[in-house]
Every structure is written in structure tokens, then in C-alpha cells.
């Protein structure tokens, strides 16, 4: 059976994170999107250390939808190289797993 995944992306604009989450959920690529922030990110970019206030969007889906989610985030994101990380969920409440599968099965 296809694994449940959690996909995370971050960005410096809350509205952009909400738009990404809403579109991906509306397209049934994910069962839900959770937006949180702001938080401070400190990172290397083009030879310099940068500091940015960012927001995160965490999406719940199945492994089969990862490529489409990745492509949609890249299409909608303002960053040249957006953070897009997928983590496979090893265990979850069976009813929650069923809900994620049902909500993304119609795509």
C-alpha cells in the first residue's frame, strides 16, 4: 500500500503559503494543509548568510502524489529553490490514515 507522507515547504509570505495549501487541497493532491509561522530562518544563499521571517505549509498526502505536489509548489512558489521536503510516515492512527487516503483518492 502507498505510504502516507508529510510534505513541507516554507516561504516568506503567509498569503503565498495559504494559496499553495489551498490549491493543493482543492486539487485533492493532499487531504489537508497546515500553515504556521512566522518563524526566523537563518541560511546560506549565494555565499551569504541570510535571515528571513518565514511561514511553513505542511501537507498530508500519499507517496503517489509527491511529484504532482512538488511540481505544483514549484509552479506557485516565489523562491528560486523552494524547500520541498517529503517525510514518509511510518505509523499513524488507522482512522487518520484512511481519511488521508479517502480525501486524495479521487484525484
N, C-alpha and C positions, 0 to 999 in steps of 0.2 A: 504494500500500500504506500502511496505517495506521502512523504514526510510533511509534517506541519512546519512552517518556517516563520521567523520573525525578521522582517526587512526594516532596516533603519537608514534614514537619510537625515542630513542636517542642512540648515541654511540660515542666512542672516535676515530673513523676512518671514514673519509669522504668517502673513497672508499667502505667501508662496507655499509654505508647508501645508496650510489648510487646503489650498487649491489642489496640490498634489494628492493629499489624502482623500479629499472628496472625489476627485476624478477616478482614482484607482478603485475606491469602494463602489462608486456608481457603475463602473465597468465590470464589477464583480471579479476583479483580479485579487481583491483582499476582502475579508469579512469585516474588518474594522481598521480605523486609523486613529492613533492616539498622538496628539500634539502636545508637547511640553516645552517649557522654557520660560523665560530666557535663561541661558547659562553662558559662561565665558569659555571660549575655546582659544587655546594657545597652540600654534602650529607653525611648521616651516612652510613657506610658499615662496618659490623663486628666489631662494637664497637668503631670505629674511624671516625672522620670527614675527608672526602676526598675532594679534589679539582681536577677537571678534565676539560680539554678543550673538548667540545663535539660538535656534529652535530646533527640536527634533520631531520627526514624524516616524512613528513605529507602526508598521503594517503587519497584520496576521494573515497568512495565506498558506498555500501548499507549494511544494517544490516545483510542481509542474508550471506554476505561474511566474516563477522567478524571472525568466528572460523578458517576458512582457512587462513586468513591473519595472525591471531595470531600464528597459527602453523608454517607458512612459516617464520615469523620473528624469532621465537624461533629456528627454524632449521638453519637459516643463521647467527644469531647474535652471537657475541663472549662473551657477558656477561652471567654470571650465572643466573641473574634475570634481563632481559631487561625491560625497561619501555615500556609498550604497553598499551596505553590509547585510548579508543574509546569515542567520544562525538557525540551524536545524534544531527543533525542539524534540528532546528525547522522551519526555513524559509530560502529560497534561491530563487534566480531568477528562475522562472519556466523553462526557456530555459536551464539554467545550470543543474538543477535537471534532466531534460530529457536527457541531454548529459551524465551525470554520469550513469544513468540507461542504456542508449543505449550501452555505452562502456563496461559495465560489464555484460550485459545480455547474451552474447554469451558463458559464462563460465558454 
